[in-house]
Amino acid sequence: IPKFLTNHTIFYSWEGNPVNISCDVMSNPPATMLWRRERLTISAEATANTRVHSTEGKSVLEVTPMSDRDFGRYNCTARNNIGVRYQEFILAQADVPSNPYSVRLSAVSQRLATVTFMKPDSHGGVPISYYLVQYKETGSQEWRDLKSHSVQTTVVLTVLEPNTTYEVRVAAVNGKGQGEFSHTETFQTLPIREPSPPAVHGQRGMGKAYRLGLVKQDDGGMPIVEYIVKYKTDKEEQWMTKLVPGANDFAMLQPLQWNTRYEVEITARNVKGLSEPTFYQFFMPQKPDITESLFSGMGLGAVVGLGFGALLLLLVLVDVSCFFLRHCGLLMCITRTLCGKKTATSGKGKEMEEGKAAYLKLPLKEENGKESLKPDTIEIKLPEALTLRVVCEHARGVNTRECEGSLLDCGELSSGVLECTPMAKT
């Protein structure tokens, strides 16, 4: 027999607002599901105000009420081969919420007031969307509206006039509409007065300076014009005065004396007058040494970075010294690598581009090492593919020349030029 899984049987809506009534069934074998209204079967095909959406084990009836006749009882019938079951649903007409109550005013100042209240006893069948707070000056006919944030029951009124009587009331709003207002409450803002004493906290600044943080308290209903800061050492009678704009949140005292205790007196001023003074004391330490002065403004990361940079600079200076004095080091290795490649590449490319042989002109010498009477020059032509520096000893009747430990076989050409071919040394 089919078993219904839905416990939610009451639904709320209003004219023109569609609502989905869900009927969930568990059965084996699967059940067929029908909707009835006053013993009349609702067609599965869409009509002006009804529509049925069916899946296995679930049927959803979408109803858009058009009049009071569309509210009432709806019946879901589930049937299979084993049996039949019925479940009744009620579509009720939603109403607006009832009125909130216990409206209270707190934290009333010259320009602010906090309104608190209790939520309504009835939400009208539809969840409350927000609360509407209305307030106005007594004797005025124009209410000002202020919506709550979501459904919070606390609202802060701002931009009020000092020393003024106000009326306030609250209503709840849901999807159907706005409910009735609560009872009207009356309150009066405070008159303008002198500001409250500022709160002060201190922090040592750079060098011979001290930073006083100023925290504004109650401004008395009018903006703070300025802060009057008086300070002196504990050994002096003469006060020094510093005026700080009311918009600032700190005062910088400088220059101060090292190893000295200071007394401070701070008052706030608005157009009404001066606040009571706030008293504060602080002590300036002894003059720091040069190391502390240098690194006092740096963080740990900056100090580590500075040390690393100094070490790197020292290594570079050592490497440059090795390059010039001992012809070694990283810079020397780089120079040799770059210059060696450049020389070899440029020399070889030049010879191959010109396509010409290299010539060496050497003076002729006798066997005893003296120069010949006729200092003719022997031109030795080297092959294009061979680049050598050749120094030959000339000897009559000998076709070999010893050139830097190698033997060259020199054959005289008709042109008078000796062409030399390297030979293996014996």
C-alpha positions as a Markdown table, in Angstrom:
| # | Residue | x | y | z |
|---|---|---|---|---|
| 1 | Ile | 0.0 | 0.0 | 0.0 |
| 2 | Pro | 1.4 | 3.5 | -0.8 |
| 3 | Lys | 2.9 | 5.4 | 2.1 |
| 4 | Phe | 3.0 | 9.2 | 2.3 |
| 5 | Leu | 6.3 | 10.8 | 3.3 |
| 6 | Thr | 5.1 | 14.4 | 3.6 |
| 7 | Asn | 4.2 | 15.9 | 7.0 |
| 8 | His | 3.9 | 19.5 | 5.8 |
| 9 | Thr | 0.2 | 19.8 | 4.9 |
| 10 | Ile | -0.6 | 23.5 | 5.4 |
| 11 | Phe | 0.5 | 26.1 | 2.9 |
| 12 | Tyr | 0.0 | 29.9 | 2.8 |
| 13 | Ser | -0.3 | 32.2 | -0.2 |
| 14 | Trp | -2.3 | 35.2 | -1.4 |
| 15 | Glu | -4.0 | 36.3 | -4.5 |
| 16 | Gly | -1.6 | 36.3 | -7.5 |
| 17 | Asn | 1.2 | 34.5 | -5.6 |
| 18 | Pro | 1.9 | 30.9 | -6.8 |
| 19 | Val | 2.6 | 28.2 | -4.3 |
| 20 | Asn | 3.8 | 24.5 | -4.7 |
| 21 | Ile | 2.0 | 21.8 | -2.8 |
| 22 | Ser | 4.2 | 18.6 | -2.8 |
| 23 | Cys | 2.9 | 15.1 | -2.3 |
| 24 | Asp | 5.6 | 12.5 | -1.8 |
| 25 | Val | 4.8 | 8.7 | -1.8 |
| 26 | Met | 6.8 | 5.5 | -1.3 |
| 27 | Ser | 5.2 | 2.4 | -2.8 |
| 28 | Asn | 6.0 | -0.9 | -4.5 |
| 29 | Pro | 4.8 | -1.4 | -7.1 |
| 30 | Pro | 4.8 | 2.4 | -8.0 |
| 31 | Ala | 1.6 | 4.3 | -7.5 |
| 32 | Thr | -0.3 | 6.5 | -9.7 |
| 33 | Met | -1.1 | 9.9 | -8.2 |
| 34 | Leu | -4.1 | 12.2 | -8.7 |
| 35 | Trp | -5.1 | 15.6 | -7.3 |
| 36 | Arg | -8.7 | 16.4 | -6.3 |
| 37 | Arg | -10.5 | 19.6 | -5.2 |
| 38 | Glu | -14.0 | 19.2 | -3.7 |
| 39 | Arg | -14.2 | 15.6 | -5.2 |
| 40 | Leu | -13.3 | 17.0 | -8.7 |
| 41 | Thr | -10.1 | 15.6 | -10.3 |
| 42 | Ile | -7.6 | 18.3 | -11.2 |
| 43 | Ser | -6.5 | 17.9 | -14.8 |
| 44 | Ala | -2.8 | 17.1 | -15.4 |
| 45 | Glu | -2.9 | 19.6 | -18.1 |
| 46 | Ala | -2.2 | 23.2 | -17.2 |
| 47 | Thr | -5.2 | 25.5 | -16.5 |
| 48 | Ala | -5.5 | 29.1 | -15.7 |
| 49 | Asn | -4.4 | 28.7 | -12.1 |
| 50 | Thr | -3.2 | 25.1 | -11.6 |
| 51 | Arg | -0.4 | 23.0 | -13.0 |
| 52 | Val | 0.7 | 19.5 | -12.1 |
| 53 | His | 4.4 | 18.3 | -12.2 |
| 54 | Ser | 4.8 | 14.6 | -11.7 |
| 55 | Thr | 7.8 | 12.3 | -11.3 |
| 56 | Glu | 8.1 | 8.7 | -9.9 |
| 57 | Gly | 7.0 | 8.9 | -6.3 |
| 58 | Lys | 6.3 | 12.6 | -6.3 |
| 59 | Ser | 3.6 | 14.9 | -7.6 |
| 60 | Val | 3.7 | 18.7 | -7.2 |
| 61 | Leu | 0.5 | 20.8 | -7.5 |
| 62 | Glu | 1.3 | 24.5 | -8.4 |
| 63 | Val | -1.6 | 26.7 | -7.5 |
| 64 | Thr | -1.9 | 30.4 | -8.2 |
| 65 | Pro | -4.9 | 31.7 | -6.2 |
| 66 | Met | -7.0 | 34.2 | -8.2 |
| 67 | Ser | -9.8 | 34.6 | -5.7 |
| 68 | Asp | -11.0 | 33.4 | -2.3 |
| 69 | Arg | -12.4 | 30.3 | -4.0 |
| 70 | Asp | -8.9 | 29.0 | -4.7 |
| 71 | Phe | -8.1 | 28.6 | -1.0 |
| 72 | Gly | -9.2 | 25.6 | 0.9 |
| 73 | Arg | -8.6 | 21.8 | 0.9 |
| 74 | Tyr | -6.8 | 19.8 | -1.8 |
| 75 | Asn | -6.6 | 16.0 | -1.8 |
| 76 | Cys | -3.7 | 13.8 | -3.1 |
| 77 | Thr | -4.6 | 10.2 | -4.0 |
| 78 | Ala | -2.0 | 7.5 | -4.4 |
| 79 | Arg | -3.1 | 4.1 | -5.9 |
| 80 | Asn | -1.4 | 0.9 | -6.9 |
| 81 | Asn | -2.4 | -2.8 | -7.3 |
| 82 | Ile | -2.3 | -3.4 | -3.6 |
| 83 | Gly | -4.3 | -0.5 | -2.3 |
| 84 | Val | -5.1 | 3.3 | -2.2 |
| 85 | Arg | -4.2 | 6.1 | 0.2 |
| 86 | Tyr | -5.3 | 9.7 | 0.6 |
| 87 | Gln | -3.7 | 12.8 | 2.0 |
| 88 | Glu | -5.3 | 16.2 | 2.5 |
| 89 | Phe | -3.5 | 19.5 | 2.2 |
| 90 | Ile | -4.8 | 23.0 | 3.2 |
| 91 | Leu | -4.1 | 26.1 | 1.2 |
| 92 | Ala | -4.7 | 29.0 | 3.6 |
| 93 | Gln | -4.9 | 32.6 | 2.8 |
| 94 | Ala | -1.8 | 34.5 | 4.2 |
| 95 | Asp | -2.2 | 37.6 | 6.2 |
| 96 | Val | 0.1 | 40.5 | 7.1 |
| 97 | Pro | 2.0 | 40.2 | 10.4 |
| 98 | Ser | 0.7 | 41.4 | 13.6 |
| 99 | Asn | 2.3 | 44.5 | 15.2 |
| 100 | Pro | 5.7 | 44.4 | 17.1 |
| 101 | Tyr | 5.6 | 45.4 | 20.7 |
| 102 | Ser | 7.8 | 46.5 | 23.7 |
| 103 | Val | 9.5 | 49.3 | 21.7 |
| 104 | Arg | 12.4 | 50.7 | 23.8 |
| 105 | Leu | 14.9 | 53.6 | 23.3 |
| 106 | Ser | 18.5 | 53.3 | 24.5 |
| 107 | Ala | 21.9 | 54.9 | 24.0 |
| 108 | Val | 20.3 | 58.3 | 23.3 |
| 109 | Ser | 22.8 | 61.0 | 22.5 |
| 110 | Gln | 22.7 | 64.3 | 20.7 |
| 111 | Arg | 22.5 | 62.8 | 17.3 |
| 112 | Leu | 22.0 | 59.0 | 17.8 |
| 113 | Ala | 19.4 | 56.7 | 19.3 |
| 114 | Thr | 19.0 | 52.9 | 19.4 |
| 115 | Val | 15.5 | 51.4 | 19.0 |
| 116 | Thr | 14.8 | 47.8 | 20.2 |
| 117 | Phe | 11.5 | 45.9 | 20.0 |
| 118 | Met | 9.9 | 42.4 | 20.2 |
| 119 | Lys | 8.9 | 40.5 | 17.1 |
| 120 | Pro | 5.2 | 40.1 | 16.3 |
| 121 | Asp | 3.2 | 37.1 | 17.8 |
| 122 | Ser | 2.0 | 36.2 | 14.3 |
| 123 | His | 3.8 | 36.4 | 11.0 |
| 124 | Gly | 0.6 | 35.9 | 9.0 |
| 125 | Gly | 1.6 | 32.5 | 7.6 |
| 126 | Val | 4.4 | 34.0 | 5.5 |
| 127 | Pro | 8.0 | 34.7 | 6.8 |
| 128 | Ile | 8.7 | 38.3 | 7.8 |
| 129 | Ser | 11.0 | 40.0 | 5.3 |
| 130 | Tyr | 12.0 | 43.1 | 7.4 |
| 131 | Tyr | 10.9 | 45.7 | 9.9 |
| 132 | Leu | 10.0 | 49.2 | 9.0 |
| 133 | Val | 10.9 | 51.9 | 11.6 |
| 134 | Gln | 9.3 | 55.3 | 11.2 |
| 135 | Tyr | 10.3 | 58.4 | 13.2 |
| 136 | Lys | 9.7 | 62.1 | 13.1 |
| 137 | Glu | 10.0 | 65.2 | 15.3 |
| 138 | Thr | 7.0 | 65.8 | 17.5 |
| 139 | Gly | 4.6 | 68.2 | 15.8 |
| 140 | Ser | 5.8 | 67.3 | 12.3 |
| 141 | Gln | 3.5 | 65.4 | 9.9 |
| 142 | Glu | 6.3 | 63.8 | 7.8 |
| 143 | Trp | 7.5 | 60.4 | 9.0 |
| 144 | Arg | 11.0 | 59.2 | 8.0 |
| 145 | Asp | 11.4 | 55.5 | 7.1 |
| 146 | Leu | 14.3 | 53.2 | 8.0 |
| 147 | Lys | 14.4 | 49.5 | 7.2 |
| 148 | Ser | 16.0 | 47.0 | 9.5 |
| 149 | His | 18.8 | 44.8 | 8.3 |
| 150 | Ser | 17.0 | 41.5 | 7.5 |
| 151 | Val | 14.8 | 40.6 | 10.5 |
| 152 | Gln | 17.0 | 42.1 | 13.2 |
| 153 | Thr | 15.0 | 43.7 | 16.0 |
| 154 | Thr | 17.5 | 46.5 | 16.7 |
| 155 | Val | 17.8 | 49.7 | 14.6 |
| 156 | Val | 20.0 | 52.7 | 15.1 |
| 157 | Leu | 18.6 | 56.2 | 14.3 |
| 158 | Thr | 21.2 | 58.6 | 13.0 |
| 159 | Val | 21.4 | 62.3 | 12.0 |
| 160 | Leu | 19.1 | 63.4 | 14.8 |
| 161 | Glu | 19.0 | 67.0 | 16.0 |
| 162 | Pro | 20.2 | 67.8 | 19.5 |
| 163 | Asn | 17.8 | 68.6 | 22.2 |
| 164 | Thr | 14.8 | 67.6 | 20.1 |
| 165 | Thr | 11.8 | 65.4 | 20.9 |
| 166 | Tyr | 11.0 | 62.5 | 18.5 |
| 167 | Glu | 8.3 | 59.9 | 18.0 |
| 168 | Val | 9.0 | 56.4 | 16.8 |
| 169 | Arg | 7.0 | 53.3 | 15.8 |
| 170 | Val | 7.7 | 49.9 | 14.2 |
| 171 | Ala | 5.8 | 47.6 | 11.7 |
| 172 | Ala | 6.6 | 44.2 | 10.3 |
| 173 | Val | 6.5 | 43.4 | 6.6 |
| 174 | Asn | 6.1 | 40.0 | 4.9 |
| 175 | Gly | 5.3 | 38.8 | 1.4 |
| 176 | Lys | 1.6 | 39.7 | 1.8 |
| 177 | Gly | 2.3 | 43.2 | 2.9 |
| 178 | Gln | 2.9 | 45.5 | 5.9 |
| 179 | Gly | 1.3 | 44.8 | 9.2 |
| 180 | Glu | 0.1 | 47.3 | 11.8 |
| 181 | Phe | 2.4 | 49.7 | 13.6 |
| 182 | Ser | 3.4 | 49.3 | 17.2 |
| 183 | His | 2.5 | 51.8 | 19.9 |
| 184 | Thr | 4.3 | 55.1 | 19.3 |
| 185 | Glu | 7.2 | 55.9 | 21.7 |
| 186 | Thr | 8.6 | 59.3 | 22.4 |
| 187 | Phe | 12.2 | 60.3 | 23.3 |
| 188 | Gln | 14.3 | 63.4 | 23.5 |
| 189 | Thr | 17.9 | 63.8 | 22.3 |
| 190 | Leu | 20.5 | 65.4 | 24.6 |
| 191 | Pro | 21.5 | 69.0 | 24.3 |
| 192 | Ile | 24.9 | 70.1 | 22.9 |
| 193 | Arg | 27.6 | 70.2 | 25.5 |
| 194 | Glu | 31.4 | 70.1 | 25.9 |
| 195 | Pro | 33.0 | 66.9 | 24.6 |
| 196 | Ser | 34.1 | 64.0 | 26.8 |
| 197 | Pro | 37.9 | 63.7 | 27.6 |
| 198 | Pro | 39.8 | 61.9 | 24.8 |
| 199 | Ala | 41.4 | 58.5 | 25.4 |
| 200 | Val | 45.2 | 58.5 | 24.9 |
| 201 | His | 47.8 | 55.8 | 24.1 |
| 202 | Gly | 51.4 | 56.4 | 23.4 |
| 203 | Gln | 54.2 | 54.9 | 21.2 |
| 204 | Arg | 57.8 | 56.0 | 20.8 |
| 205 | Gly | 58.6 | 57.5 | 17.4 |
| 206 | Met | 61.8 | 57.9 | 15.4 |
| 207 | Gly | 64.7 | 59.6 | 17.2 |
| 208 | Lys | 63.7 | 62.2 | 19.7 |
| 209 | Ala | 60.0 | 62.0 | 19.0 |
| 210 | Tyr | 57.0 | 60.4 | 20.7 |
| 211 | Arg | 53.6 | 59.6 | 19.1 |
| 212 | Leu | 50.4 | 60.1 | 21.1 |
| 213 | Gly | 47.3 | 58.3 | 19.7 |
| 214 | Leu | 44.0 | 60.2 | 20.3 |
| 215 | Val | 40.7 | 58.3 | 20.5 |
| 216 | Lys | 37.6 | 60.5 | 20.3 |
| 217 | Gln | 34.9 | 59.8 | 22.8 |
| 218 | Asp | 31.5 | 61.6 | 23.0 |
| 219 | Asp | 31.9 | 64.8 | 21.0 |
| 220 | Gly | 29.0 | 66.5 | 22.8 |
| 221 | Gly | 26.9 | 66.7 | 19.7 |
| 222 | Met | 29.2 | 68.9 | 17.7 |
| 223 | Pro | 32.5 | 68.0 | 15.9 |
| 224 | Ile | 35.8 | 68.3 | 17.7 |
| 225 | Val | 37.5 | 71.4 | 16.5 |
| 226 | Glu | 40.9 | 70.7 | 17.9 |
| 227 | Tyr | 42.9 | 68.9 | 20.6 |
| 228 | Ile | 45.1 | 71.0 | 22.9 |
| 229 | Val | 48.2 | 69.1 | 23.9 |
| 230 | Lys | 50.4 | 70.5 | 26.7 |
| 231 | Tyr | 53.6 | 68.7 | 27.8 |
| 232 | Lys | 56.7 | 69.4 | 29.9 |
| 233 | Thr | 59.4 | 67.5 | 31.7 |
| 234 | Asp | 58.9 | 66.5 | 35.3 |
| 235 | Lys | 61.6 | 68.9 | 36.4 |
| 236 | Glu | 60.2 | 72.0 | 34.6 |
| 237 | Glu | 57.3 | 74.3 | 35.4 |
| 238 | Gln | 56.8 | 75.8 | 31.9 |
| 239 | Trp | 54.3 | 73.9 | 29.7 |
| 240 | Met | 54.8 | 73.6 | 25.9 |
| 241 | Thr | 51.6 | 73.6 | 23.9 |
| 242 | Lys | 50.7 | 71.9 | 20.6 |
| 243 | Leu | 47.4 | 72.3 | 18.8 |
| 244 | Val | 46.2 | 69.3 | 16.8 |
| 245 | Pro | 43.2 | 69.5 | 14.3 |
| 246 | Gly | 40.1 | 67.6 | 15.5 |
| 247 | Ala | 40.2 | 65.4 | 12.4 |
| 248 | Asn | 43.6 | 63.9 | 13.4 |
| 249 | Asp | 43.9 | 60.8 | 15.5 |
| 250 | Phe | 47.5 | 61.4 | 16.7 |
| 251 | Ala | 49.9 | 64.1 | 17.9 |
| 252 | Met | 53.7 | 63.9 | 17.4 |
| 253 | Leu | 55.8 | 65.5 | 20.2 |
| 254 | Gln | 59.3 | 66.5 | 19.1 |
| 255 | Pro | 62.1 | 67.2 | 19.7 |
| 256 | Leu | 62.4 | 65.8 | 23.2 |
| 257 | Gln | 65.2 | 65.2 | 25.6 |
| 258 | Trp | 66.9 | 61.9 | 26.2 |
| 259 | Asn | 66.6 | 60.1 | 29.6 |
| 260 | Thr | 63.7 | 62.4 | 30.7 |
| 261 | Arg | 60.2 | 61.8 | 32.0 |
| 262 | Tyr | 57.4 | 63.9 | 30.5 |
| 263 | Glu | 53.9 | 64.8 | 31.7 |
| 264 | Val | 51.1 | 65.4 | 29.2 |
| 265 | Glu | 47.7 | 67.0 | 29.4 |
| 266 | Ile | 45.2 | 66.7 | 26.5 |
| 267 | Thr | 41.8 | 68.4 | 26.2 |
| 268 | Ala | 39.3 | 68.3 | 23.3 |
| 269 | Arg | 37.4 | 71.4 | 22.2 |
| 270 | Asn | 34.2 | 71.9 | 20.2 |
| 271 | Val | 32.1 | 75.0 | 19.7 |
| 272 | Lys | 30.5 | 74.6 | 23.1 |
| 273 | Gly | 33.8 | 74.5 | 25.1 |
| 274 | Leu | 36.6 | 72.3 | 26.4 |
| 275 | Ser | 36.5 | 68.8 | 27.8 |
| 276 | Glu | 38.0 | 67.7 | 31.0 |
| 277 | Pro | 41.7 | 67.0 | 30.6 |
| 278 | Thr | 43.2 | 63.6 | 30.1 |
| 279 | Phe | 46.6 | 63.1 | 31.9 |
| 280 | Tyr | 49.4 | 60.9 | 30.5 |
| 281 | Gln | 53.1 | 60.3 | 31.3 |
| 282 | Phe | 55.9 | 58.7 | 29.3 |
| 283 | Phe | 59.7 | 58.3 | 29.6 |
| 284 | Met | 62.3 | 59.0 | 26.9 |
| 285 | Pro | 65.2 | 56.5 | 27.2 |
| 286 | Gln | 68.9 | 57.2 | 27.0 |
| 287 | Lys | 70.4 | 58.2 | 23.8 |
| 288 | Pro | 70.9 | 55.1 | 21.7 |
| 289 | Asp | 74.4 | 54.2 | 20.3 |
| 290 | Ile | 75.2 | 54.4 | 16.6 |
| 291 | Thr | 74.3 | 50.8 | 15.9 |
| 292 | Glu | 70.8 | 51.2 | 17.4 |
| 293 | Ser | 70.3 | 54.5 | 15.6 |
| 294 | Leu | 71.3 | 52.9 | 12.3 |
| 295 | Phe | 69.1 | 49.9 | 12.6 |
| 296 | Ser | 66.3 | 51.1 | 14.8 |
| 297 | Gly | 64.1 | 51.9 | 11.8 |
| 298 | Met | 64.8 | 48.6 | 10.0 |
| 299 | Gly | 63.1 | 45.3 | 10.3 |
| 300 | Leu | 64.8 | 42.0 | 10.6 |
| 301 | Gly | 64.4 | 41.4 | 6.8 |
| 302 | Ala | 66.1 | 44.7 | 5.9 |
| 303 | Val | 69.1 | 44.0 | 8.2 |
| 304 | Val | 69.6 | 40.5 | 6.8 |
| 305 | Gly | 69.3 | 41.9 | 3.2 |
| 306 | Leu | 71.9 | 44.6 | 4.0 |
| 307 | Gly | 74.3 | 42.0 | 5.4 |
| 308 | Phe | 73.9 | 39.8 | 2.4 |
| 309 | Gly | 74.5 | 42.8 | 0.0 |
| 310 | Ala | 77.7 | 43.7 | 1.9 |
| 311 | Leu | 79.0 | 40.1 | 1.7 |
| 312 | Leu | 78.3 | 40.0 | -2.1 |
| 313 | Leu | 80.1 | 43.3 | -2.6 |
| 314 | Leu | 83.2 | 41.9 | -0.6 |
| 315 | Leu | 83.3 | 38.8 | -2.9 |
| 316 | Val | 83.2 | 40.9 | -6.0 |
| 317 | Leu | 86.1 | 43.1 | -4.7 |
| 318 | Val | 88.2 | 40.0 | -4.0 |
| 319 | Asp | 87.5 | 38.5 | -7.4 |
| 320 | Val | 88.5 | 41.8 | -9.1 |
| 321 | Ser | 91.7 | 41.9 | -7.1 |
| 322 | Cys | 92.6 | 38.3 | -8.1 |
| 323 | Phe | 91.9 | 39.2 | -11.8 |
| 324 | Phe | 94.4 | 42.1 | -11.9 |
| 325 | Leu | 97.0 | 40.8 | -9.4 |
| 326 | Arg | 97.1 | 37.0 | -10.0 |
| 327 | His | 95.2 | 36.6 | -13.3 |
| 328 | Cys | 92.8 | 34.2 | -11.7 |
| 329 | Gly | 89.3 | 34.1 | -10.3 |
| 330 | Leu | 85.8 | 34.0 | -11.8 |
| 331 | Leu | 86.2 | 37.2 | -13.8 |
| 332 | Met | 89.4 | 35.9 | -15.4 |
| 333 | Cys | 87.7 | 32.6 | -16.4 |
| 334 | Ile | 84.9 | 34.5 | -18.0 |
| 335 | Thr | 87.3 | 36.9 | -19.8 |
| 336 | Arg | 89.4 | 34.0 | -21.2 |
| 337 | Thr | 86.3 | 32.1 | -22.3 |
| 338 | Leu | 84.8 | 35.1 | -24.2 |
| 339 | Cys | 88.0 | 36.5 | -25.6 |
| 340 | Gly | 89.3 | 33.0 | -26.7 |
| 341 | Lys | 86.1 | 32.2 | -28.6 |
| 342 | Lys | 86.0 | 35.6 | -30.2 |
| 343 | Thr | 89.7 | 35.5 | -31.4 |
| 344 | Ala | 89.4 | 32.0 | -32.8 |
| 345 | Thr | 86.1 | 32.7 | -34.5 |
| 346 | Ser | 87.1 | 36.0 | -36.0 |
| 347 | Gly | 90.5 | 34.7 | -37.3 |
| 348 | Lys | 89.1 | 31.6 | -38.9 |
| 349 | Gly | 86.2 | 33.5 | -40.4 |
| 350 | Lys | 88.5 | 36.2 | -41.9 |
| 351 | Glu | 90.7 | 33.7 | -43.7 |
| 352 | Met | 87.8 | 31.7 | -45.1 |
| 353 | Glu | 86.0 | 34.9 | -46.2 |
| 354 | Glu | 89.0 | 36.2 | -48.1 |
| 355 | Gly | 89.9 | 32.8 | -49.6 |
| 356 | Lys | 93.6 | 33.7 | -49.7 |
| 357 | Ala | 96.7 | 32.1 | -48.3 |
| 358 | Ala | 98.9 | 33.6 | -45.6 |
| 359 | Tyr | 102.4 | 34.7 | -46.4 |
| 360 | Leu | 105.5 | 35.0 | -44.2 |
| 361 | Lys | 108.6 | 36.9 | -45.3 |
| 362 | Leu | 111.8 | 35.6 | -43.6 |
| 363 | Pro | 115.4 | 36.9 | -44.1 |
| 364 | Leu | 117.8 | 34.3 | -45.6 |
| 365 | Lys | 120.7 | 33.2 | -43.3 |
| 366 | Glu | 123.9 | 31.2 | -44.0 |
| 367 | Glu | 124.6 | 27.9 | -42.3 |
| 368 | Asn | 126.8 | 29.7 | -39.7 |
| 369 | Gly | 123.9 | 31.8 | -38.6 |
| 370 | Lys | 125.0 | 35.0 | -40.4 |
| 371 | Glu | 122.7 | 36.9 | -42.7 |
| 372 | Ser | 123.5 | 36.4 | -46.4 |
| 373 | Leu | 125.1 | 39.2 | -48.3 |
| 374 | Lys | 122.0 | 39.7 | -50.2 |
| 375 | Pro | 119.2 | 39.9 | -47.7 |
| 376 | Asp | 116.7 | 38.5 | -50.1 |
| 377 | Thr | 113.4 | 37.4 | -48.6 |
| 378 | Ile | 112.0 | 33.9 | -49.0 |
| 379 | Glu | 108.2 | 33.9 | -49.1 |
| 380 | Ile | 106.7 | 30.9 | -47.6 |
| 381 | Lys | 103.1 | 30.2 | -48.7 |
| 382 | Leu | 100.9 | 28.3 | -46.2 |
| 383 | Pro | 97.9 | 26.4 | -47.3 |
| 384 | Glu | 94.6 | 28.1 | -46.7 |
| 385 | Ala | 93.4 | 25.4 | -44.3 |
| 386 | Leu | 96.6 | 25.8 | -42.2 |
| 387 | Thr | 97.4 | 28.7 | -40.0 |
| 388 | Leu | 101.0 | 28.6 | -38.5 |
| 389 | Arg | 103.7 | 31.0 | -37.4 |
| 390 | Val | 106.7 | 29.7 | -39.3 |
| 391 | Val | 110.4 | 30.5 | -38.6 |
| 392 | Cys | 112.8 | 28.7 | -40.9 |
| 393 | Glu | 116.6 | 28.5 | -41.0 |
| 394 | His | 117.8 | 28.8 | -44.6 |
| 395 | Ala | 120.6 | 26.4 | -45.7 |
| 396 | Arg | 121.9 | 26.0 | -49.2 |
| 397 | Gly | 121.3 | 22.6 | -50.8 |
| 398 | Val | 119.0 | 21.5 | -48.0 |
| 399 | Asn | 115.3 | 21.2 | -48.7 |
| 400 | Thr | 114.2 | 20.9 | -45.1 |
| 401 | Arg | 113.8 | 23.7 | -42.6 |
| 402 | Glu | 113.4 | 23.2 | -38.9 |
| 403 | Cys | 110.6 | 25.5 | -37.7 |
| 404 | Glu | 109.9 | 25.5 | -33.9 |
| 405 | Gly | 110.5 | 21.8 | -33.5 |
| 406 | Ser | 108.9 | 20.7 | -36.7 |
| 407 | Leu | 110.5 | 20.0 | -40.1 |
| 408 | Leu | 109.2 | 21.7 | -43.2 |
| 409 | Asp | 109.8 | 20.2 | -46.6 |
| 410 | Cys | 110.5 | 23.3 | -48.8 |
| 411 | Gly | 110.5 | 22.9 | -52.5 |
| 412 | Glu | 111.5 | 25.9 | -54.6 |
| 413 | Leu | 108.8 | 26.9 | -57.0 |
| 414 | Ser | 109.4 | 28.6 | -60.4 |
| 415 | Ser | 108.1 | 31.8 | -59.0 |
| 416 | Gly | 110.8 | 31.8 | -56.3 |
| 417 | Val | 108.3 | 31.2 | -53.6 |
| 418 | Leu | 108.9 | 28.3 | -51.2 |
| 419 | Glu | 105.9 | 26.2 | -50.5 |
| 420 | Cys | 106.3 | 24.4 | -47.2 |
| 421 | Thr | 104.5 | 21.3 | -46.1 |
| 422 | Pro | 104.8 | 20.1 | -42.4 |
| 423 | Met | 106.7 | 16.8 | -42.0 |
| 424 | Ala | 106.9 | 14.5 | -39.1 |
| 425 | Lys | 110.0 | 15.2 | -37.0 |
| 426 | Thr | 112.7 | 12.5 | -37.0 |
